[in-house]
């Protein structure tokens, strides 16, 4: 398979641009995954401290702040992204 076949481009120049951009996206995805894993670990620390002190595992007012932050920054899809992120970090409620 050629780069043109793999990228769907119609010229070698476009195939080169797409290949380079895809490599950048793959690197960004790796960083995003690492950050999510880091966020999950920090969230576990917070949950443990809250539970140990007699509190609840989830702080809904804080989650609403997070949802608003993502919505404000990314629009409506940001809310869905934040919901997924919260579920990854604290589990289902």
BELGIHU-V520197 format. One record per residue. N is the residue number from 1. SS is DSSP state (~ for helix, > for strand, _ for the rest). NEAR is the number of other C-alpha atoms within 10 Angstrom. D_CENTER is the distance of its C-alpha to the mean C-alpha in Angstrom with 1 decimal. Layout:
BEGIN
N/SS/NEAR/D_CENTER  N/SS/NEAR/D_CENTER
END
This chain:
BEGIN
1/_/5/32.0  2/_/9/31.8  3/~/17/28.9  4/~/17/30.0  5/~/10/29.8  6/~/11/26.3  7/~/16/24.9  8/_/12/26.9  9/_/16/28.4  10/_/11/32.0  11/_/10/33.0  12/~/13/32.5  13/~/12/31.3  14/~/15/28.5  15/~/19/27.6  16/~/15/27.4  17/~/12/25.1  18/~/18/22.7  19/~/17/22.8  20/~/12/22.1  21/~/12/19.2  22/~/13/17.7  23/~/11/18.1  24/~/12/16.3  25/~/12/13.3  26/~/12/13.5  27/~/12/13.7  28/~/12/10.7  29/~/12/8.6  30/~/12/10.4  31/~/12/9.7  32/~/12/5.9  33/~/12/6.7  34/~/12/9.4  35/~/12/7.8  36/~/15/6.0  37/~/14/9.5  38/~/13/11.2  39/~/16/9.8  40/~/19/11.0  41/~/14/14.2  42/~/13/14.8  43/~/16/14.3  44/~/15/16.8  45/~/12/19.2  46/~/15/19.1  47/~/19/19.7  48/~/15/22.5  49/~/14/24.2  50/~/15/24.1  51/~/13/25.6  52/~/11/28.1  53/_/9/29.3  54/_/9/30.0  55/_/12/27.1  56/_/13/24.7  57/_/17/21.5  58/_/15/19.6  59/_/11/20.3  60/~/10/19.9  61/~/9/20.8  62/~/10/18.0  63/~/14/15.5  64/~/13/17.1  65/~/11/16.7  66/~/17/12.9  67/~/21/13.0  68/~/17/15.5  69/~/15/13.7  70/~/18/10.8  71/~/17/13.6  72/~/12/15.7  73/~/12/13.5  74/~/13/12.1  75/_/12/14.8  76/~/13/15.0  77/~/12/11.9  78/~/17/10.0  79/~/20/11.7  80/~/14/10.6  81/~/15/6.8  82/~/20/7.9  83/~/17/10.2  84/~/13/8.1  85/~/17/6.2  86/~/19/9.9  87/~/13/11.3  88/~/15/9.6  89/~/19/10.8  90/~/16/14.1  91/_/12/15.0  92/_/8/16.7  93/_/7/19.2
END
